């Protein structure tokens, strides 16, 4: 039995709901972005049930993209958590019906406390919508649920609109990849964007210009990074990679290969980089120049090597 038709119909229904919501967006959306940008407080997301789950996701996106936010469960709010709300905070309620009792019972406090109220509801005439300073319409014609009961399209629409708000705020704040990494230092992306070359430098081995082929092969084999430098830390003449050796083996007369010295094998003017450069920039430099290694030089002294074999980011 195939369920593909059911799956595709559900997806079409959700796409239709997103399209309906998008077509209803107007300048009220701009006002929502402006009021959040101008706020000195946080965006307090609130919702019950499935709307609460969506609120948690939006809150998480906000905080990781530069918008101070927190999630408040409406039931817990009514039993003491309202004390966390400051007057400068923006209260953001999500309710498909616009009549969720756990949320609507908070309206008197929000008004008395002087908080700006933004809401997403599927009914512009609902209690929550009418009490809001700014309202975003997430009303849809039909849920993807065949019974038109389980929140499906409505929650997707709420999530998409939340992402649209977060993205608009990111662009308005000129939020960059480095900012994102600051809030995600423990993940792979954070390491990639925040780490510098000095975090991944490995020692580089040196050979002299007149070292023979056998000695070069021996040193590069022991280097564990596929590269040796020719010269010394104060006088870099060039580099030799294991790729250079393989090319010579293919091109040169086998009887003459052992007569070659490091000077014959090296690439002059190798690509260099400073140890304080971010790994993301170093990786880009390697990609642009078509190389796998960069010689790390600080204050005109060779301090190591950074390449594709030892980087973790």
Helices and strands as residue ranges (DSSP letters): H 4-24, H 27-38, E 43-47, H 50-64, E 69-72, H 74-77, G 81-84, E 90-95, H 101-104, H 107-113, E 116-121, H 127-131, E 134-137, H 153-172, H 177-182, H 188-194, G 197-200, E 205-207, H 213-223, E 227-232, E 235-241, H 242-251, G 257-259, H 262-265, E 267-268, E 272-273, H 279-289, E 293-298, E 301-307
